[in-house]
Amino acid sequence: MTEKGKRVTAPMLRHRWDDAREEVVKEAVAAGDQALASRIGQLQFRDIRPKAASEIADIDHASLLLGHTKGDIIERVYRRIGALAKPTK
């Protein structure tokens, strides 16, 4: 939520991330650490919900964590668990 009580949208999060990253890059450049500024500039904003949903074994716990009432949404949208295969040799 914003200070005015509005919902934070995905583009708002993206712009806030970009602004914060640029601010820290400027601070690193001002401190004379160009290598750190370069590394910070390469940081990316990623959605980690699929990873979280895939690592939680209990579908009900994953649904609770991600704010969904039904586990089928978690199964269809977020879970990314591949088939387990036995070694060939």
Contact map, one row per residue, 1 for C-alpha under 8 A:
11111111000000000000000000000000000000000000000000000000000000000000000000000000000000000
11111111000000000000000000000000000000000000000000000000000000000000000000000000000000000
11111100000000000000000000000000000000000000000000000000000000000000000000000000000000000
11111100000000000000000000000000000000000000000000000000000000000000000000000000000000000
11111110000000000000000000000000000000000000000000000000000000000000000000000000000000000
11111111000000000000000000000000000000000000000000000000000000000000000000000000000000000
11001111100000000000000000000000000000000000000000000000000000000000000000000000000000000
11000111110110000000000000000000000000000000000000000000000000000000000000000000000000000
00000011111110000000000000000000000000000000000000000000000000000000000000000000000000000
00000001111111000000000000000000000000000000000000000000000000000000000000000000000000000
00000000111111100000000000000000000000000000000000000000000000000000000000000000000000000
00000001111111110000000000000000000000000000000000000000000000000000000000000000000000000
00000001111111111000000000000000000000000000000000000000000000000000000000000000000000000
00000000011111111100000000000000000000000000100000000000000000000000000000000000000000000
00000000001111111110000000000000000000000000000000000000000000000000000000000000000000000
00000000000111111111000000000000000000000000000000000000000000000000000000000000000000000
00000000000011111111100000000000000000000000100000000000000000000000000000000000000000000
00000000000001111111110000000000000000000000000000000000000000000000000000000000000000000
00000000000000111111111000000000000000000000000000000000000000000000000000000000000000000
00000000000000011111111100000000000000000000000000000000000000000000000000000000000000000
00000000000000001111111110000000000000011010000000000000000000000000000000000000000000000
00000000000000000111111111000000000000001000000000000000000000000000000000000000000000000
00000000000000000011111111100000000000000000000000000000000000000000000000000000000000000
00000000000000000001111111110000000010010000000000000000000000000000000000000000000000000
00000000000000000000111111111000000111011000000000000000000000000000000000000000000000000
00000000000000000000011111111100000010000000000000000000000000000000000000000000000000000
00000000000000000000001111111110000000000000000000000000000000000000000000000000000000000
00000000000000000000000111111111110110000000000000000000000000000000000000000000000000000
00000000000000000000000011111111110010000000000000000000000000000000000000000000000000000
00000000000000000000000001111111100000000000000000000000000000000000000000000000000000000
00000000000000000000000000111111100000000000000000000000000000000000000000000000000000000
00000000000000000000000000011111110000000000000000000000000000000000000000000000000000000
00000000000000000000000000011111111110000000000000000000000000000000000000000000000000000
00000000000000000000000000011001111111000000000000000000000000000000000000000000000000000
00000000000000000000000000000000111111100000000000000000000000000000000000000000000000000
00000000000000000000000010010000111111110000000000000000000000000000000000000000000000000
00000000000000000000000111011000111111111000000000000000000000000000000000000000000000000
00000000000000000000000010000000011111111100000000000000000000000000000000000000000000000
00000000000000000000000000000000001111111110000000000000000000000000000000000000000000000
00000000000000000000100110000000000111111110000000000000000000000000000000000000000000000
00000000000000000000110010000000000011111110000000000000000000000000000000000000000000000
00000000000000000000000000000000000001111111000000000000000000000000000000000000000000000
00000000000000000000100000000000000000111111100000000000000000000000000000000000000000000
00000000000000000000000000000000000000000111110000000000000000000000000000000000000000000
00000000000001001000000000000000000000000011111000000000000000000000000000000000000000000
00000000000000000000000000000000000000000001111100000000000000000000000000000000000000000
00000000000000000000000000000000000000000000111111000000000000000000000000000000000000000
00000000000000000000000000000000000000000000011111110000000000000000000000000000000000000
00000000000000000000000000000000000000000000001111111000000000000100000000000100000000000
00000000000000000000000000000000000000000000001111111100000000000000000000001111000000000
00000000000000000000000000000000000000000000000111111110000000000000000000000111000000000
00000000000000000000000000000000000000000000000111111111000001000000000000000000000000000
00000000000000000000000000000000000000000000000011111111001001100100000001000110000000000
00000000000000000000000000000000000000000000000001111111100000000000000000000111100000000
00000000000000000000000000000000000000000000000000111111100000000000000000000000000000000
00000000000000000000000000000000000000000000000000011111111011000000000000000000000000000
00000000000000000000000000000000000000000000000000000111111001000000000000000000000000000
00000000000000000000000000000000000000000000000000000001111111000000000000000000000000000
00000000000000000000000000000000000000000000000000001001111111100000001001100000000000000
00000000000000000000000000000000000000000000000000000000011111110000011000000000000000000
00000000000000000000000000000000000000000000000000000001011111111000000000000000000000000
00000000000000000000000000000000000000000000000000011001111111111100001001000000000000000
00000000000000000000000000000000000000000000000000001000001111111111111001000000000000000
00000000000000000000000000000000000000000000000000000000000111111111100000000000000000000
00000000000000000000000000000000000000000000000000000000000011111111000000000000000000000
00000000000000000000000000000000000000000000000010001000000001111111000000000000000000000
00000000000000000000000000000000000000000000000000000000000000111111100000000000000000000
00000000000000000000000000000000000000000000000000000000000000111111111011000000000000000
00000000000000000000000000000000000000000000000000000000000000110011111000000000000000000
00000000000000000000000000000000000000000000000000000000000100100001111111000000000000000
00000000000000000000000000000000000000000000000000000000001101100001111111100000000000000
00000000000000000000000000000000000000000000000000000000000000000000011111110000000000000
00000000000000000000000000000000000000000000000000000000000000000001011111111100000000000
00000000000000000000000000000000000000000000000000001000001001100001011111111110000000000
00000000000000000000000000000000000000000000000000000000001000000000001111111110000000000
00000000000000000000000000000000000000000000000000000000000000000000000111111110000000000
00000000000000000000000000000000000000000000000001000000000000000000000011111110000000000
00000000000000000000000000000000000000000000000011101100000000000000000011111111000000000
00000000000000000000000000000000000000000000000001101100000000000000000001111111100000000
00000000000000000000000000000000000000000000000001100100000000000000000000000111110000000
00000000000000000000000000000000000000000000000000000100000000000000000000000011111000000
00000000000000000000000000000000000000000000000000000000000000000000000000000001111100000
00000000000000000000000000000000000000000000000000000000000000000000000000000000111110000
00000000000000000000000000000000000000000000000000000000000000000000000000000000011111000
00000000000000000000000000000000000000000000000000000000000000000000000000000000001111100
00000000000000000000000000000000000000000000000000000000000000000000000000000000000111110
00000000000000000000000000000000000000000000000000000000000000000000000000000000000011111
00000000000000000000000000000000000000000000000000000000000000000000000000000000000001111
00000000000000000000000000000000000000000000000000000000000000000000000000000000000000111
